[in-house]
Amino acid sequence: MGNSNSNKQFVCERYSEYLYIIYHFGNKVILIKQLYRYAQEFGLANSYSAFYGHIKQLINAEIIRKEAFLAYGRKTQLHMLTLKKFGIRFVEGKVSSQYVAAVPKANSNERILVSIFKNCYILNKIIPRICKRGRNVTFEQVIALVNQDNSNILNARNQGIELLYKIQDSSAALHPFLNINEINYEINKLKEIMQKRSMGLRKGSMASEGKGVGESIFNS
């Protein structure tokens, strides 16, 4: 069938829960070892060989890539998975891979280390609480419990304003412990920063366009 977009879409739909876990719980990267634990908890695979067969199909369809996990510049026995552009596009519901950014090749381990920490917390703290309540462990149940805790564990970098909005809209039980005026001040401050960055990007884009026009005039 090849790696046509239709085949990629088919594979994404078939193994969508893996993609949602990698995207939301790991910020687009995750250790294979941790993803296998999710597969067990969520009932996605009844054995490691079945699980790895699923992952192999996602790799072959160029939805994810497999890489060695490096520690102090050396390869370890652990491997990690990173979402490629089509996988990100699928999760975000974008019509084209042109509208999503690829996960950059990291110069450090920061991204995967944060992912490992987040997933250790979810696997060892959140999921046992769901089981204790006698509920089926699902992706939706994990998200619901994290939101109930008003936790920022799933927030990626540069999502501070989203976290503040969540706190602002939190339950009334939390409000006696919050300074709402201070939260509103921080939200407005972050909005100003975002606007300044946006203006800077637009000016930079216009300057680049103008430079190209000027060069074409002088070179003609």
Buried (B, 14 or more C-beta within 10 A) or exposed (E): EEEEEEBBBBBBEEBBBBBBBBBBBBBBBBBBBBBBBBBBBBEBBEEEEEBBEBBEBBBEBBBBBEBEBBEEEEEEEBBBBBBBBBBBBBBEEBEEBEEBEEBEEBEEBEBBBBBBEBBEBBBEEBBEEBEEEEEEBBBEBBBEBBEEEEBBBBBEEEBBBEBBEBBBEBEEEEEEEEEEEEBEEBBEEBEEEEEEEEEEEEEEEEEEEEEEEEEEEEEE
